[in-house]
Amino acid sequence: MKTTVDVWDLPVRLFHWTLVLALVAGYITARLGGSWIDWHGRIGLLILGLLIFRLVWGFTGSTHARFASFFPTWGRLSAYFKGQWQGIGHNPLGALSVLALLALLFSQVGTGLFANDDIAYEGHLFSLIDKTTSDRMTGWHSSIFDVLLLLVGLHIASIIYYRFIKKNDLVRPMLTGKKQVPQALSVPTASVGSTRFVVSLLLTVIVVWGVAEGASQFSPHANLQQTAQSAPSF
């Protein structure tokens, strides 16, 4: 007998689908180039904010949102491959995929913050490093994206496999937040008050603002430019 349980809270679902849209928009603006590259940079900041929020929410969110609930330990992986794992949220193999995607996305956004296009665009943290290092970061930004595309493709393929081969719909729970599971696996999900959400959101905003605006205050290049601009002319 199966029962319906709460599995993915609203913040996790909003994170997931906003990230999907942001990645698509980021890809399109990168391909269009030109004046769209500024929007590509803004979307990068949005993705950074989403990732920071998910990182914080992984420690403060509801039961299945927390990393501790699905972190792929050796014991969990061993049980999964032996067909003995039982759970509601991410299975250990899916958890590996999720963590790999998050790590790649952090790397993608991180390198993008220091990148440049040799024409008119410079990442928000470009002024903190020299041009040679920025060029290297730009190359990494491109290479990481190729790996990211591969992992996203595998992620989509696994969703299709689970839907049509294993008859396990992974998309609907990410839309509704609810999932049908065997009654034996039904356990209460710890609720999270609005305070944790507000604090997590506030931390996210502070970090993103610091990257977008505050970092320039610590840039030696920016300080030199301000000194030059403020120096009297004769």
Backbone hydrogen bonds in HBPLUS format (Angstrom, degrees):
<---DONOR---> <-ACCEPTOR-->    atom                        ^
c    i                          cat <-CA-CA->   ^        H-A-AA   ^      H-
h    n   atom  resd res      DA  || num        DHA   H-A  angle D-A-AA Bond
n    s   type  num  typ     dist DA aas  dist angle  dist       angle   num
A0183-GLN N   A0001-MET O   2.98 MM 182  6.04 160.0  2.02 159.5 154.5     1
A0003-THR N   A0181-VAL O   2.83 MM 178  5.63 159.9  1.87 162.4 164.6     2
A0181-VAL N   A0003-THR O   2.94 MM 178  5.63 162.7  1.97 161.0 160.4     3
A0005-VAL N   A0179-LYS O   2.89 MM 174  5.51 165.8  1.91 151.5 154.2     4
A0179-LYS N   A0005-VAL O   2.92 MM 174  5.51 154.1  1.99 153.3 161.7     5
A0007-VAL N   A0177-GLY O   2.80 MM 170  5.64 173.4  1.80 159.1 161.4     6
A0008-TRP N   A0177-GLY O   3.28 MM 169  4.51 147.5  2.39 111.8 120.0     7
A0013-ARG N   A0009-ASP O   3.14 MM   4  6.47 159.9  2.18 153.7 159.8     8
A0014-LEU N   A0010-LEU O   2.86 MM   4  6.07 164.5  1.88 162.1 166.3     9
A0015-PHE N   A0011-PRO O   2.89 MM   4  5.98 158.8  1.94 144.2 150.7    10
A0016-HIS N   A0012-VAL O   2.92 MM   4  6.12 165.0  1.95 149.6 153.3    11
A0017-TRP N   A0013-ARG O   3.09 MM   4  6.31 176.0  2.09 157.6 156.7    12
A0018-THR N   A0014-LEU O   2.96 MM   4  5.84 155.8  2.02 146.7 154.1    13
A0019-LEU N   A0015-PHE O   2.90 MM   4  5.91 152.5  1.98 146.6 154.5    14
A0020-VAL N   A0016-HIS O   3.05 MM   4  6.34 152.2  2.12 143.6 151.1    15
A0021-LEU N   A0017-TRP O   3.13 MM   4  6.33 166.0  2.15 144.7 147.3    16
A0022-ALA N   A0018-THR O   2.87 MM   4  6.03 156.2  1.92 146.4 153.9    17
A0023-LEU N   A0019-LEU O   2.86 MM   4  6.02 157.1  1.91 152.3 157.4    18
A0024-VAL N   A0020-VAL O   3.12 MM   4  6.37 160.5  2.15 149.4 154.4    19
A0025-ALA N   A0021-LEU O   2.93 MM   4  6.14 164.1  1.95 150.2 154.8    20
A0026-GLY N   A0022-ALA O   2.76 MM   4  5.90 153.3  1.83 145.6 153.8    21
A0027-TYR N   A0023-LEU O   2.94 MM   4  6.11 155.5  2.00 145.7 151.7    22
A0028-ILE N   A0024-VAL O   2.99 MM   4  6.25 162.7  2.02 151.4 155.9    23
A0029-THR N   A0025-ALA O   2.95 MM   4  6.10 169.9  1.96 153.2 155.9    24
A0030-ALA N   A0026-GLY O   3.05 MM   4  6.09 148.9  2.14 139.6 148.1    25
A0031-ARG N   A0027-TYR O   3.01 MM   4  6.25 154.2  2.08 146.6 153.4    26
A0032-LEU N   A0028-ILE O   2.92 MM   4  6.18 152.1  2.00 150.1 158.3    27
A0033-GLY N   A0029-THR O   3.00 MM   4  6.06 155.0  2.07 141.6 147.8    28
A0036-TRP N   A0033-GLY O   2.99 MM   3  5.28 139.9  2.16 140.1 135.0    29
A0037-ILE N   A0034-GLY O   3.21 MM   3  5.84 166.3  2.22 115.0 119.2    30
A0039-TRP N   A0036-TRP O   3.00 MM   3  5.22 120.5  2.37 100.6 115.1    31
A0040-HIS N   A0036-TRP O   2.97 MM   4  6.35 143.8  2.10 144.0 155.4    32
A0041-GLY N   A0037-ILE O   3.05 MM   4  6.38 146.9  2.16 141.3 148.2    33
A0042-ARG N   A0038-ASP O   3.08 MM   4  6.47 151.1  2.17 142.1 149.9    34
A0043-ILE N   A0039-TRP O   2.84 MM   4  6.07 158.9  1.89 151.3 156.9    35
A0044-GLY N   A0040-HIS O   2.95 MM   4  6.17 143.8  2.09 138.4 148.8    36
A0045-LEU N   A0041-GLY O   3.13 MM   4  6.52 145.2  2.25 141.7 149.7    37
A0045-LEU N   A0042-ARG O   3.12 MM   3  5.13 119.6  2.50  93.1 107.3    38
A0046-LEU N   A0042-ARG O   3.03 MM   4  6.43 149.3  2.13 143.4 152.2    39
A0047-ILE N   A0043-ILE O   2.88 MM   4  6.21 158.1  1.93 152.2 157.5    40
A0048-LEU N   A0044-GLY O   2.89 MM   4  6.15 153.5  1.96 143.9 151.7    41
A0049-GLY N   A0045-LEU O   2.90 MM   4  6.17 157.8  1.95 146.8 152.3    42
A0050-LEU N   A0046-LEU O   2.93 MM   4  6.27 155.5  1.99 149.3 156.1    43
A0051-LEU N   A0047-ILE O   2.91 MM   4  6.15 159.2  1.95 152.0 157.3    44
A0052-ILE N   A0048-LEU O   2.89 MM   4  6.13 162.2  1.92 155.4 160.2    45
A0053-PHE N   A0049-GLY O   2.94 MM   4  6.10 163.4  1.97 148.5 153.4    46
A0054-ARG N   A0050-LEU O   2.90 MM   4  6.15 159.1  1.95 146.9 152.9    47
A0055-LEU N   A0051-LEU O   2.90 MM   4  6.09 152.3  1.97 146.6 154.4    48
A0056-VAL N   A0052-ILE O   3.01 MM   4  6.31 163.4  2.04 154.0 157.3    49
A0057-TRP N   A0053-PHE O   2.76 MM   4  5.91 163.9  1.78 154.2 159.8    50
A0058-GLY N   A0054-ARG O   2.86 MM   4  5.86 128.9  2.12 135.6 147.5    51
A0059-PHE N   A0056-VAL O   3.00 MM   3  5.63 163.1  2.03 115.1 120.5    52
A0060-THR N   A0056-VAL O   3.12 MM   4  6.37 138.2  2.31 140.3 152.5    53
A0061-GLY N   A0057-TRP O   2.78 MM   4  4.68 147.9  1.88 131.1 132.8    54
A0067-PHE N   A0058-GLY O   2.88 MM   9  5.15 149.1  1.98 131.2 136.0    55
A0065-ALA N   A0062-SER O   3.02 MM   3  5.35 142.9  2.16 112.0 123.4    56
A0066-ARG N   A0063-THR O   3.38 MM   3  5.78 151.9  2.46 105.9 113.1    57
A0069-SER N   A0066-ARG O   3.02 MM   3  5.60 146.5  2.13 112.5 121.3    58
A0070-PHE N   A0067-PHE O   3.11 MM   3  5.59 147.0  2.22 110.4 119.2    59
A0071-PHE N   A0067-PHE O   2.74 MM   4  5.43 126.8  2.02 162.2 174.2    60
A0073-THR N   A0071-PHE O   2.81 MM   2  5.89 126.6  2.10 117.3 101.0    61
A0077-LEU N   A0073-THR O   2.93 MM   4  6.20 164.8  1.96 156.7 161.1    62
A0078-SER N   A0074-TRP O   2.86 MM   4  5.97 161.3  1.89 149.6 155.0    63
A0079-ALA N   A0075-GLY O   3.01 MM   4  6.17 160.3  2.04 144.7 150.0    64
A0080-TYR N   A0076-ARG O   2.93 MM   4  6.10 151.4  2.01 144.3 152.5    65
A0081-PHE N   A0077-LEU O   3.00 MM   4  6.27 165.8  2.02 156.7 158.5    66
A0082-LYS N   A0078-SER O   3.09 MM   4  6.23 132.6  2.32 138.6 151.3    67
A0084-GLN N   A0079-ALA O   2.67 MM   5  4.83 154.7  1.73 162.9 156.0    68
A0083-GLY N   A0080-TYR O   2.96 MM   3  5.05 155.9  2.02 103.9 111.4    69
A0094-GLY N   A0091-ASN O   3.00 MM   3  5.18 111.6  2.49 104.0 120.5    70
A0095-ALA N   A0091-ASN O   2.77 MM   4  5.99 150.3  1.85 157.9 168.1    71
A0096-LEU N   A0092-PRO O   3.09 MM   4  6.34 148.0  2.19 138.4 145.4    72
A0097-SER N   A0093-LEU O   3.18 MM   4  6.53 154.9  2.25 143.6 149.8    73
A0098-VAL N   A0094-GLY O   2.89 MM   4  6.21 157.2  1.94 150.4 156.6    74
A0099-LEU N   A0095-ALA O   2.93 MM   4  6.13 169.0  1.94 154.8 157.1    75
A0100-ALA N   A0096-LEU O   2.91 MM   4  6.03 153.4  1.98 145.5 153.4    76
A0101-LEU N   A0097-SER O   2.91 MM   4  6.10 155.8  1.97 147.8 154.3    77
A0102-LEU N   A0098-VAL O   2.95 MM   4  6.23 160.7  1.99 151.2 156.3    78
A0103-ALA N   A0099-LEU O   2.94 MM   4  6.11 158.8  1.99 145.1 150.9    79
A0104-LEU N   A0100-ALA O   2.92 MM   4  6.11 161.5  1.96 148.9 154.0    80
A0105-LEU N   A0101-LEU O   2.86 MM   4  6.02 158.1  1.90 149.9 156.4    81
A0106-PHE N   A0102-LEU O   2.93 MM   4  6.13 156.9  1.98 147.5 153.5    82
A0107-SER N   A0103-ALA O   3.00 MM   4  6.24 155.1  2.07 143.6 150.8    83
A0108-GLN N   A0104-LEU O   2.74 MM   4  5.97 153.3  1.81 148.5 156.7    84
A0109-VAL N   A0105-LEU O   2.89 MM   4  6.04 171.5  1.89 153.4 155.1    85
A0110-GLY N   A0106-PHE O   2.80 MM   4  5.78 157.0  1.85 142.8 150.8    86
A0111-THR N   A0107-SER O   2.99 MM   4  6.07 165.6  2.01 147.3 150.0    87
A0112-GLY N   A0108-GLN O   3.07 MM   4  6.17 150.1  2.17 138.6 147.7    88
A0113-LEU N   A0109-VAL O   3.02 MM   4  6.29 138.5  2.20 148.2 157.7    89
A0114-PHE N   A0111-THR O   3.10 MM   3  5.47 147.0  2.22 106.4 115.7    90
A0115-ALA N   A0112-GLY O   3.24 MM   3  4.89 154.9  2.31  95.8 103.3    91
A0125-LEU N   A0113-LEU O   2.74 MM  12  5.27 157.6  1.79 145.2 148.5    92
A0123-GLY N   A0115-ALA O   2.74 MM   8  5.14 160.7  1.78 168.2 162.3    93
A0117-ASP N   A0121-TYR O   3.18 MM   4  5.58 151.9  2.26 145.2 145.7    94
A0126-PHE N   A0123-GLY O   3.01 MM   3  5.02 166.8  2.02 113.8 115.3    95
A0128-LEU N   A0125-LEU O   3.06 MM   3  5.60 161.9  2.10 115.9 121.7    96
A0129-ILE N   A0126-PHE O   3.21 MM   3  5.92 171.1  2.21 122.0 124.7    97
A0134-SER N   A0130-ASP O   3.02 MM   4  6.28 154.7  2.09 148.7 156.8    98
A0135-ASP N   A0131-LYS O   2.85 MM   4  6.11 155.8  1.91 152.9 158.4    99
A0136-ARG N   A0132-THR O   3.11 MM   4  6.40 151.2  2.19 142.5 150.3   100
A0137-MET N   A0133-THR O   2.90 MM   4  6.21 156.0  1.96 148.2 155.0   101
A0138-THR N   A0134-SER O   2.84 MM   4  6.11 148.0  1.94 147.7 157.1   102
A0139-GLY N   A0135-ASP O   3.09 MM   4  6.40 151.9  2.17 144.1 150.1   103
A0140-TRP N   A0136-ARG O   3.03 MM   4  6.40 156.7  2.09 148.6 155.1   104
A0141-HIS N   A0137-MET O   2.80 MM   4  6.01 153.0  1.87 147.7 155.8   105
A0142-SER N   A0138-THR O   3.18 MM   4  6.46 150.1  2.27 143.7 149.9   106
A0143-SER N   A0139-GLY O   3.02 MM   4  6.30 160.7  2.06 149.0 154.6   107
A0144-ILE N   A0140-TRP O   2.78 MM   4  5.87 170.3  1.79 160.5 162.5   108
A0145-PHE N   A0141-HIS O   3.32 MM   4  6.33 146.9  2.44 131.2 139.3   109
A0146-ASP N   A0143-SER O   3.13 MM   3  5.34 123.7  2.46  99.5 112.6   110
A0147-VAL N   A0143-SER O   3.34 MM   4  6.77 156.1  2.40 148.4 153.9   111
A0148-LEU N   A0144-ILE O   2.82 MM   4  6.07 153.3  1.89 149.7 158.5   112
A0149-LEU N   A0145-PHE O   2.87 MM   4  6.13 154.2  1.93 150.4 155.9   113
A0150-LEU N   A0146-ASP O   3.22 MM   4  6.50 154.1  2.29 141.2 147.4   114
A0151-LEU N   A0147-VAL O   3.00 MM   4  6.32 158.8  2.04 151.4 156.7   115
A0152-VAL N   A0148-LEU O   2.85 MM   4  6.06 158.5  1.90 153.6 159.8   116
A0153-GLY N   A0149-LEU O   2.93 MM   4  6.10 154.5  1.99 144.4 151.6   117
A0154-LEU N   A0150-LEU O   3.01 MM   4  6.33 153.1  2.08 146.2 153.1   118
A0155-HIS N   A0151-LEU O   2.87 MM   4  6.09 149.7  1.96 143.6 152.6   119
A0156-ILE N   A0152-VAL O   2.92 MM   4  6.22 158.6  1.96 152.6 157.0   120
A0157-ALA N   A0153-GLY O   2.91 MM   4  6.11 157.2  1.97 145.3 152.4   121
A0158-SER N   A0154-LEU O   2.90 MM   4  6.09 152.8  1.98 145.8 152.3   122
A0159-ILE N   A0155-HIS O   3.12 MM   4  6.40 148.6  2.23 141.6 150.0   123
A0160-ILE N   A0156-ILE O   3.02 MM   4  6.36 157.6  2.07 151.0 156.4   124
A0161-TYR N   A0157-ALA O   2.89 MM   4  6.12 155.7  1.95 146.5 153.8   125
A0162-TYR N   A0158-SER O   2.90 MM   4  6.08 164.5  1.93 149.2 152.5   126
A0163-ARG N   A0159-ILE O   2.97 MM   4  6.11 148.8  2.07 141.6 150.7   127
A0164-PHE N   A0160-ILE O   3.00 MM   4  6.13 169.5  2.01 156.6 157.7   128
A0165-ILE N   A0161-TYR O   2.83 MM   4  5.29 150.8  1.92 140.7 149.9   129
A0166-LYS N   A0161-TYR O   3.29 MM   5  6.77 152.3  2.38 143.3 150.7   130
A0168-ASN N   A0162-TYR O   2.65 MM   6  5.17 176.7  1.65 147.5 147.1   131
A0174-MET N   A0171-VAL O   2.98 MM   3  5.26 124.8  2.29 104.6 119.4   132
A0175-LEU N   A0172-ARG O   2.89 MM   3  5.02 146.5  2.01 104.0 114.9   133
A0176-THR N   A0172-ARG O   2.81 MM   4  6.07 164.8  1.84 165.8 169.7   134
A0177-GLY N   A0173-PRO O   2.64 MM   4  4.77 140.8  1.79 124.1 136.0   135
A0185-LEU N   A0182-PRO O   2.85 MM   3  5.58 152.8  1.92 122.4 130.1   136
A0186-SER N   A0183-GLN O   3.14 MM   3  5.13 158.5  2.19 103.0 109.6   137
A0198-VAL N   A0194-SER O   2.92 MM   4  6.18 163.2  1.95 157.5 161.5   138
A0199-VAL N   A0195-THR O   2.92 MM   4  6.13 164.6  1.95 155.0 159.2   139
A0200-SER N   A0196-ARG O   2.90 MM   4  6.02 160.5  1.94 146.7 152.4   140
A0201-LEU N   A0197-PHE O   2.87 MM   4  6.07 156.8  1.93 149.1 155.8   141
A0202-LEU N   A0198-VAL O   2.84 MM   4  6.01 153.5  1.91 146.9 154.6   142
A0203-LEU N   A0199-VAL O   2.95 MM   4  6.19 161.2  1.99 151.4 155.5   143
A0204-THR N   A0200-SER O   3.08 MM   4  6.27 152.2  2.16 140.7 148.5   144
A0205-VAL N   A0201-LEU O   2.97 MM   4  6.26 160.6  2.01 151.0 155.3   145
A0206-ILE N   A0202-LEU O   3.01 MM   4  6.23 160.5  2.05 151.6 156.7   146
A0207-VAL N   A0203-LEU O   3.08 MM   4  6.30 162.5  2.11 148.9 152.8   147
A0208-VAL N   A0204-THR O   2.99 MM   4  6.21 172.2  2.00 158.0 160.1   148
A0209-TRP N   A0205-VAL O   2.84 MM   4  5.92 162.1  1.88 150.1 155.8   149
A0210-GLY N   A0206-ILE O   2.90 MM   4  6.01 155.8  1.96 143.1 150.4   150
A0211-VAL N   A0207-VAL O   2.99 MM   4  6.31 147.9  2.09 147.2 155.5   151
A0212-ALA N   A0208-VAL O   2.84 MM   4  6.04 166.4  1.85 155.0 158.9   152
A0213-GLU N   A0209-TRP O   2.75 MM   4  5.61 166.0  1.77 156.2 159.3   153
A0214-GLY N   A0209-TRP O   3.24 MM   5  6.52 161.4  2.28 135.8 141.4   154
A0215-ALA N   A0210-GLY O   2.71 MM   5  5.75 128.6  1.97 159.9 166.3   155
A0217-GLN N   A0214-GLY O   3.03 MM   3  5.64 150.4  2.12 116.1 124.1   156
A0218-PHE N   A0215-ALA O   3.01 MM   3  5.56 154.7  2.08 114.2 121.5   157
A0219-SER N   A0216-SER O   3.26 MM   3  5.06 164.9  2.29 100.7 104.7   158
A0223-ASN N   A0219-SER O   3.02 MM   4  6.26 158.8  2.06 149.9 155.6   159
A0224-LEU N   A0220-PRO O   3.04 MM   4  6.22 151.4  2.12 140.5 147.5   160
A0225-GLN N   A0221-HIS O   3.01 MM   4  6.30 154.5  2.07 145.4 152.4   161
A0226-GLN N   A0222-ALA O   2.89 MM   4  6.18 159.4  1.93 152.1 157.6   162
A0227-THR N   A0223-ASN O   2.97 MM   4  6.14 152.5  2.04 142.7 150.3   163
A0228-ALA N   A0224-LEU O   2.95 MM   4  6.16 157.4  2.00 146.3 152.4   164
A0229-GLN N   A0225-GLN O   2.90 MM   4  6.13 152.4  1.98 148.1 155.7   165
A0230-SER N   A0226-GLN O   2.95 MM   4  6.09 144.6  2.08 141.1 150.2   166
A0231-ALA N   A0227-THR O   3.03 MM   4  6.06 122.8  2.37 140.3 153.5   167
